């Protein structure tokens, strides 16, 4: 599991007092690494009432990166970022290597990833840059 980076981000004292936690990890752009994304997020979000929904969405976004972007090419990667403030919010991002968004032929058994994110997240969006595409989602972290 990547070490939470809040203590090493030069955050103001108030941010550390809020118990902010952040990590960013680059994974090889292959489907078998999505399991590690879920495991890393599960450890980071321990104690979060919304962890299951967040991990499901993070898994869907990671799967999209390895199936539909240039991250799937040899040497490709995707980067996962998670920023959280317990009791307030969780923000996830998956940045891929860009390229054309490949939309496969309709398949009744797949193709629902962004619909899941749309339903479960409080807000979400897509940002593009010359380096790639970032899909992000924000969730409330309710107190128990």
N, C-alpha and C positions, 0 to 999 in steps of 0.2 A: 504494500500500500504506500502510495506517495505520502510523504510527511506533510501535514497541513502547514501552509506557508504563511499564516497570519503573522507569526512572530518575526519573520524575515522580510516582510514587505515594507518596512519603514512606515507602518501605519501610525497615525496619531494615537496617543494613549487612550483616548475615548473609544477608538475603534477596537483596540485590544480589550478594553473593559466590556465591550458589547459581545465579546466572545466570537468575533468574526473568524471564519475558517475559509481557506481558499486552497485550491490546488489546480495545477495544470499539468497534464501528462500527454505526451505524444505516443500513439500506439501504431504498430504496423497496420496498413490498410487491408487486413484480411479478416474474414468473418470469425475465425477462431479467437480473435482478441476481444470480441464483444463480451465474452464471459468475464474477462479480467476487468473490463470497464464496470460491469455490474458488481463484481466483488470489491473493487476499490471504492465505489460509491456507497455500497452497503456499510463498509467500515466507517467511512467519513460521516454518514448520516445516522449512525447509531443513536437511538433515542428520539429520532424525528418521527412524529406521527404521520407525516406525508411521505416517508421514505419509499414505500412501495410504489406510489404513483410517480415520484421523481425518477426512480430507478427504471421503471417501465419506459418512461419517455426518453431517458438518456440512452437506453438500449435501442429504442426505435431510431433515434437520431444517429447513433453510431452505425447501426445497420444500414441506414440510408447512405452514409458516407462511404461505406465499403462496397455497397452494391450499385450506387448510381453516380459516383463521381470519379475523378482521376485518382483518388486515393486508392482505388482497387488495382491500379497499375503496379508493375514491379517497382519496388522501392517507395511506393506511396505510403503516406501516413495520414492519420487524422488526429486532431488534438481535442481533448476533453478538458473543459474548465468547469469547476464548481466553486461558487462563492456562496457562503451561507452565513446567516446570523440567527442562531437558535432563538426560537420564539417570534421571529419576524419574517424571514424570507429565505428562499434558496433560488439561486440563478444558475442554470446550466447552459453550456454552449458546446457545440461540436463544430469544429472547423475542419473542412475537408480541403483537398487539393484542387478544387474547382473543376473546370471542364464542363462540357454540356451535361445538362441534367437528363439522364437517360430514363425514359418512362417506358417500362415494358408493356407488352400487351396486357389487357385486363385479365386479372386472375382472381377469381372469387375468394381464394385463400390467402391473398396478400394484398399489399397496397393500402393499408390503413394506418400506417405509422404517423403521418402528420395529422390525420383525423383524431387519433388518440391524444396527441400533444394538444391539439386545439381544444379538446373537451376537458382535459385534466389541468392544464396550466392556466394561471390567472392572466397571463399575457405571453405572447411568443412572437417571433419574427425571424426574418432572414436578412442578412447583410452580405453583400458581395464586395470583393476587392480583387485587384489583379492577382493576389496570391491564392484566392480560393473563395469559399462560401462558408459563412457561419450561420448556423441555425441555433437560436437561443430560446429559452423558456424560463419564465419566472413563476414560482409557486409560493404560497403562504406557508409559513412554518408555524402552525398553530401550537399554542401551549396545550399541554395535556390536560 
